[in-house]
Amino acid sequence: MQPNACQNGGTCLNTCNGYKCICVNGWSGPDCSENIDDCAAEPCTAGSTCIDRVASFVCSCPPGKTGLLCHVDDACISNPCKMGAQCETNPIDGKFICTCPSGYKGRTCVEDIDECVIGTNPCENGGLCINTEGSFTCTCALGFGGTNCEGNIGDCLNHRCQNGATCIDGVNTYICQCPAEWTGPFCTDDVDECRLQPNACQNGGTCHNVHNGYNCVCVNGWSGPDCSENIDDCAAEPCTAGSTCIDRVASFVCSCPPGKTGLLCHVDDACISNPCKMGAQCETNPINGKFICTCPSGYKGKTCAEIDKCVIGPNPCENGGSPVSALQVTPVHTVRHQ
């Protein structure tokens, strides 16, 4: 009924009228609460300090000694490793081990490494590698900088690009990216848009190059910077009220309501009363508003109501005579000889 009767991982065994604890390594006592003193046997070499732990111990060595039991002379005490190398003593045989810094090699780290001949060239972008004691230096090609010549030197700091151009850095050079209106190495030359853009002015407009741009002279009926806008000729409402104005290029057409005609639908349509007869075609004079009848064959007169006998019915002229409309008859004068 006591789950924690045995401490520190001990195993509890029930016995008659009690219990018994079986302790894990390093612990003892009725309830496994006592840490066994691993330093009691004085395992460390004389002069060192034993530090007890659970089922183990650590020896703290005095200067000049090393190893698990401080039983080995410390070979690093004489500083055999050079050039700032890290020194460690082998705990088995007591020999020193040097961990060399970059640029050095050898047992005591006194041998210089020639970085310029091992592996790939540490200097980038065509830089020249020069070996030095424990290191190297790079002589960079034009346009590059940095320890390993890894950086492109910015050439746009004192660029000469003009007129709002953008400087684009290159290698030991730069390029000026000009606005559309300028050209040349430094964007100082005006672009002739009329030559480069044959259709800069639309709908027959004439292009005139000017400094930093161009102007369009539009033909009648068009407007806008590039002559692409059709001028609305219906804006002034030229057609008579009730009619519809249809805009065209430099002109307009009035669509008239029934009973009206003329260019502006301002004339009463004389044909509305059907004055032309016999299926004649009726047209209204757009100037004076009077009707004009185009008569079909066989009819004549202002309203086409008169029959043209020379066309309709049997030939009224006897004995082989040819009919001639009264309007076409020419008087014949007879001359008698005495």
FIDO-579152 format. One record per residue (C-alpha): x, y, z; residue number from 0. Coordinates in steps of 0.1 Angstrom, whole numbers. Example, Ala and Ser with C-alpha at 12.3 -4.5 7.8 and 13.67 -1.06 7.14 Angstrom:
residues 2
123_-45_78_0
137_-11_71_1
END
This chain:
residues 338
0_0_0_0
31_22_-1_1
40_27_-38_2
72_47_-29_3
84_24_-1_4
116_18_-21_5
133_50_-34_6
156_57_-63_7
143_30_-86_8
145_2_-60_9
122_-28_-63_10
98_-36_-34_11
93_-73_-24_12
65_-82_0_13
76_-104_29_14
57_-120_59_15
48_-91_82_16
68_-65_61_17
86_-58_28_18
122_-58_14_19
138_-33_-11_20
162_-45_-38_21
183_-13_-47_22
197_-4_-81_23
235_1_-84_24
248_30_-63_25
221_30_-37_26
217_11_-4_27
197_12_29_28
163_-3_39_29
145_20_14_30
174_26_-11_31
178_62_0_32
215_61_8_33
240_69_-20_34
270_45_-18_35
303_64_-13_36
324_54_-44_37
353_75_-30_38
356_54_2_39
382_32_-14_40
403_63_-24_41
406_54_-61_42
422_87_-72_43
460_92_-71_44
474_110_-40_45
471_147_-43_46
439_146_-64_47
404_151_-51_48
377_124_-54_49
342_136_-62_50
315_110_-54_51
285_105_-78_52
258_79_-81_53
275_45_-89_54
306_64_-101_55
332_90_-92_56
354_117_-108_57
390_126_-100_58
399_163_-99_59
435_164_-108_60
462_189_-95_61
483_208_-121_62
506_185_-141_63
484_154_-137_64
456_140_-159_65
438_108_-167_66
408_91_-151_67
426_86_-118_68
450_116_-122_69
478_90_-126_70
493_103_-158_71
517_133_-162_72
500_161_-182_73
521_164_-214_74
503_198_-222_75
519_214_-191_76
549_223_-212_77
527_239_-239_78
540_218_-269_79
512_230_-292_80
521_262_-311_81
502_290_-330_82
474_290_-304_83
465_254_-310_84
444_236_-284_85
463_209_-264_86
448_177_-249_87
465_148_-231_88
457_112_-240_89
443_97_-208_90
457_63_-217_91
493_70_-226_92
497_106_-215_93
508_120_-249_94
497_154_-260_95
473_159_-290_96
473_193_-308_97
442_206_-325_98
456_231_-350_99
440_264_-360_100
432_272_-396_101
463_277_-417_102
486_253_-397_103
493_216_-395_104
518_191_-380_105
521_175_-346_106
528_208_-329_107
510_230_-355_108
541_248_-366_109
538_239_-403_110
522_265_-425_111
494_253_-449_112
496_267_-484_113
459_274_-491_114
467_285_-526_115
477_250_-537_116
453_227_-519_117
419_222_-534_118
403_249_-554_119
415_285_-556_120
400_302_-525_121
400_335_-544_122
369_338_-565_123
362_356_-598_124
397_351_-612_125
415_365_-581_126
452_358_-575_127
459_338_-544_128
491_347_-524_129
501_324_-495_130
510_340_-461_131
520_326_-427_132
490_308_-415_133
467_323_-441_134
465_338_-476_135
455_370_-493_136
437_376_-526_137
446_401_-553_138
412_407_-570_139
405_412_-607_140
391_446_-617_141
356_451_-605_142
357_427_-576_143
365_430_-539_144
362_413_-505_145
385_388_-486_146
379_362_-513_147
371_386_-542_148
335_374_-537_149
319_408_-541_150
312_429_-572_151
323_465_-566_152
294_488_-572_153
301_511_-602_154
269_531_-600_155
280_553_-570_156
293_580_-593_157
273_572_-625_158
267_596_-653_159
232_585_-664_160
209_615_-672_161
173_623_-676_162
159_599_-650_163
178_568_-664_164
184_538_-641_165
220_527_-635_166
226_489_-638_167
258_478_-622_168
281_455_-642_169
317_441_-636_170
340_472_-635_171
314_490_-656_172
277_500_-656_173
249_505_-681_174
223_533_-683_175
187_520_-688_176
171_550_-705_177
134_562_-704_178
115_557_-736_179
122_593_-747_180
160_592_-744_181
189_571_-758_182
227_571_-760_183
254_558_-735_184
243_582_-708_185
207_588_-720_186
214_623_-732_187
203_619_-768_188
166_626_-777_189
147_597_-793_190
130_606_-826_191
97_589_-818_192
83_597_-852_193
110_577_-869_194
110_547_-844_195
72_546_-842_196
57_550_-877_197
22_547_-863_198
27_570_-833_199
0_593_-847_200
-31_574_-858_201
-58_580_-884_202
-36_600_-908_203
-22_623_-881_204
12_640_-888_205
40_633_-862_206
64_661_-852_207
94_652_-830_208
101_676_-801_209
126_675_-772_210
117_647_-748_211
87_636_-768_212
65_642_-799_213
33_660_-810_214
6_648_-833_215
-12_672_-858_216
-45_654_-864_217
-66_655_-895_218
-102_669_-894_219
-125_648_-872_220
-98_634_-848_221
-82_645_-816_222
-62_633_-786_223
-24_629_-780_224
-22_602_-808_225
-52_613_-829_226
-72_582_-818_227
-102_600_-804_228
-131_607_-829_229
-145_642_-823_230
-182_639_-814_231
-199_660_-842_232
-232_653_-825_233
-221_671_-793_234
-236_704_-805_235
-270_686_-812_236
-273_698_-848_237
-303_677_-857_238
-338_690_-852_239
-355_679_-819_240
-371_644_-822_241
-344_632_-846_242
-314_610_-838_243
-278_623_-845_244
-254_596_-857_245
-217_606_-853_246
-192_599_-881_247
-157_610_-888_248
-157_648_-893_249
-194_646_-901_250
-228_634_-888_251
-261_620_-901_252
-295_629_-888_253
-320_600_-887_254
-354_616_-891_255
-387_606_-874_256
-417_600_-897_257
-429_632_-914_258
-395_649_-913_259
-366_650_-938_260
-337_671_-949_261
-300_671_-937_262
-311_683_-903_263
-346_667_-903_264
-359_703_-904_265
-381_699_-935_266
-417_685_-934_267
-417_653_-956_268
-441_661_-985_269
-442_624_-993_270
-460_615_-961_271
-493_622_-979_272
-485_598_-1007_273
-488_624_-1035_274
-472_601_-1062_275
-496_577_-1079_276
-494_544_-1098_277
-466_531_-1075_278
-443_559_-1083_279
-413_565_-1061_280
-416_597_-1040_281
-387_618_-1027_282
-387_650_-1009_283
-364_679_-1019_284
-341_684_-989_285
-340_722_-997_286
-376_733_-1003_287
-394_702_-989_288
-414_697_-1022_289
-421_661_-1034_290
-405_647_-1065_291
-422_617_-1082_292
-402_592_-1103_293
-429_577_-1125_294
-430_540_-1136_295
-430_532_-1173_296
-463_543_-1190_297
-471_572_-1167_298
-462_608_-1165_299
-471_641_-1149_300
-462_657_-1116_301
-479_629_-1096_302
-476_603_-1124_303
-514_601_-1128_304
-513_607_-1166_305
-512_578_-1189_306
-485_579_-1216_307
-505_564_-1246_308
-473_560_-1266_309
-462_533_-1241_310
-494_517_-1228_311
-519_498_-1251_312
-519_493_-1289_313
-500_516_-1312_314
-522_546_-1318_315
-504_556_-1350_316
-518_539_-1381_317
-501_527_-1412_318
-467_520_-1396_319
-463_553_-1378_320
-441_555_-1348_321
-456_568_-1316_322
-439_599_-1301_323
-448_614_-1268_324
-464_648_-1270_325
-435_662_-1251_326
-411_649_-1278_327
-431_661_-1309_328
-413_687_-1331_329
-435_709_-1353_330
-431_702_-1391_331
-433_731_-1415_332
-444_723_-1451_333
-429_745_-1479_334
-449_747_-1510_335
-433_755_-1544_336
-451_778_-1567_337
END
